[in-house]
């Protein structure tokens, strides 16, 4: 089989329209999300279960350790909520990897490759759809967190900054999950590969302060990417000083997003050339 490469301009009417094609793929993913709302609820369920478990079972003890004599479940809910918010994002990106793997294994991607569309639009449709799904899921989890005692003190500016920051974090992690979905050989593998992202908040400052950890684990917790992300969320929501955490978190997000994008594009183009 021979292939031909167009070196000149595309004929009239055959030009690629990445924005239009991406919007089409985004509508496809939104329709899929609306058709199967149980997937979103299932992904949101895990962070909610952890929230309820840690607040009501461990909150009294851990809250006293964090807030001193005045600490309790309410104090711990304020400390825990940013980690649960980040876990919600990681749960959604796990669903993204599964969705991409399903498209790959069921031949949907192969069908798209035969169509005259911008190839990158197939990936950006998944990314944008997952960001929207994450924002909806975060609203649900925040509502539950408020019911169990989370009391953020951020003003309007703090909430807007939090929303923008979460969109950046989600965007970065989704691109990584798109690559993980493509590299997976099955849906089962795709569901397992993002698991370290779900576990990282436990190995950071999400559930307990890092200074309470053994030396080796504390070093890892302080320098892994999720700790500055959690501390930035905690500072924005509780109106506390953030220090350099925001810049470190944004730098991590830039590295993850760029790496995930380049990896995803390379995998997609490699499969396309086969």
N, C-alpha and C positions, 0 to 999 in steps of 0.2 A: 504494500500500500504506500503510495507516495503522498506527500503533503505539499501544499503550495502556500507560499507566504506573499501577502500583498505588500508591495513596497511603496506603492503610490497611494494617493488619497482614495478613500472608499467611495464607491459610486453613490450618486445622489439617492437619498432614501435609505441607504444601508449604513449610515454612520451610527456609532454606538452612542448611547445617552446614559452615562453612568448614574446620574441623579434620578432620572425617570425610572431606569431599571431597578435602582435601589429602592425607590418608593414602591414599585410593584412587588418586590420581594418582601418589603416591610409589611405591606397589606396582607400578603400570604401568611406571614408569621403571626400577625395580629389575629387574623381569622382562625388560624390554628389554635391560638391561645384562647379565644372566645369559645371555640367549639369544644375544647377540652379544659374547662376551668379546674377540673379535679387535679390536673398536673400542678397548677400554681398553688392550690390549697395544700397538696401533698408536700411540695417543696417548702412552703411557709410553715407547715406543721412542725418540722423538726426544731427550728429556732424557738418557736413558741413553747414546745415541750421543755427545752433546756431552760428557757426563761422561768417557767413555772417551777421546774424542779429546783433550780438554784436559789430562787427567791424564797420559796415556801419550805424547802427541806433544809437547805444549807444557809439561807440568808441570815438567820439569827446569829449563828456562829461566825460566819465570814464577815458579816456586817460589823460585829464587835471588834474583829481583828483589824478592819479597815478604818472604822470611825471612832475607835476607842470606846470608852464607857458609854458614850451617847449613841454609838452605832447600833444598828439593828437591820431589820428587813428593808425598811425604807431607805436607809443609807446605802445598803448593798444594791438595791434596785437601781439607784442612781449610778453606782459604780459599774454595774453589770450591763446596763442597757446598751452602751456603745458597742460592746463585744457582740451582743445578740444582733444588733443592727448589721454589723459586718458579717456575721454568720448567715444572715438572711441573704446578703449579696452572694456569698460563696455557695449557698444552696441553689440560688437561681442559676449561677454559672455552671453548676453541675448539670442542671436541666438543659442548658445550652449545649454542652458536650454531648448529652444523650440525643438531643434533637438533630445535631449535625451528623452524628454517627448513624442515626436512623435514615437520614437522607442519603448518606453514602452507601449504606448496605442495601437499601431498598431500590437503588437505581434512580432516585429522583435527581441527584446531582448529575448523573450521566445524561439524563434527559435534558436538563438545563444546558449542558455543554453543547448540545446539538442545535440550540436556539440562538438566534442572532441577538444576543444581549451582552452587556459588559460583564465579564466573568466575575469581577470583584463584587458586583452587586449581589450575587448569591450569598457571599459572606457578610456584606454590610447589612443585608436584610436580617440575618440572624442576630447580628450585633445590636442593631437599633431595636429590634423586637425584644431582645432580652433586657435592654436598658429600660424600656417601657414596663416590661413585666416586673423588673426589680423595683421600680418606683411604686408600683401598685402594691407589691408585696411588703415593701418597707412601710407604707401607710398602714397596712393591716397590723404588722408587728408593733409599730409605734403605738397604735391604739390599744393593743393588749398590754404593752408595757405601762402605759398610763393607768390602766385599770389595776395593775398590781402594785402601783406605788411609785413609778418613775415620775419625777417632778423636775423637768428641765427648767432653767431660768433664763434661757436665751431670749433675746429680743428678736424683732423682725429681721434685723441684719444678720444675727447669728443663725436663724433658721434658713435664710436664703443662702448663707455661706455653707451651711451643713448640706443643703440640697445640692448645691453645685459641687461640693467636695465629694458627696456620695455618687453623683453622676460620673465624675472623673474616675473614681475607684472602680465603679461598676464597668465603665467602658474599658478600662485596662484589663480587668480580670476576665471579661467576656471574650476579648480577643485571644487571650491565652487559652480559654476553654474551647474556642472554635478550633484552634490548632490541636488540642487534645482530642476533640471529637473526630478530627480527620485522621489522626494517627492511630485511632482505635480500630481494631479489626471487627469489633462487635459492639452491640449496645451495652452488654454487661461490662466490657472493658471500659467503655466511655463513662459508665456510672462510677467506676472505681478510681480512675486516674485523677479526678479532681479532689479526691478525699483528703490529701494533705492540706488543701486550702481550707477545708472545714476544721481540721485539727489545729491549724496554726494559732487561732485565737486562744486555745487552751495553753499553748506554749509561749504566750506573750503576756501582756499586762491586762488581758481581757477579763480574767476571773479573779486573780489575786495580784497584788503588786509584785513586781519583779524582784524587789529587794528581800522578799520572803523565800526566794528559791535558792537551791544549792548553787555554788559558784559556777559550775559548767553550764547548767541550765539557765542561770541568770544571764550569762554572757550571750547565749543564743537568743534568749527572749528579748534582750535589749537591742540586738542588732538585726533581728529578722524584720521584714517589711511591715508586718501587721501591727507591731507595737506602736510605731509612730502614727499609723492610721487610726488606731483606737484612741491614742492619746489626743490626737487632733479632734476627733469626734467628741471626746469627753470634754475637752476645753471649750469647743464651740457650743455644745448643748448646756453645759453647766457654767458658762461664762467665767472660765478660769484661764490663766495664762497658758499659752501653747508653746512658747519658746521656739525652738528650731524644728519641732516635730512636724509642722505643716510643710515646711520646705523639704524635709527628708521624705515625708510621705508622698509629696508630689513628684519628687525625683524618682522614687520607687515606681510610682504609677507610670511615669513617662517611660522608664526602662521596660516595665512589664508590657505596656501597650505597644511600644515599638517592636519589642521582641516577639510578642504574640502576633502582631500584624505581619511582620516579615516571615515568620515561621508558617503562619496560615496561608499566606500568598504563595510561598514556595511549595508547600504541600499540595495546594490546589492546582497550581500550574504543572507540577510534576505529574499529578494524576491526569491532568488534561492532555499531556503530551504522550501518554501511554496509548 
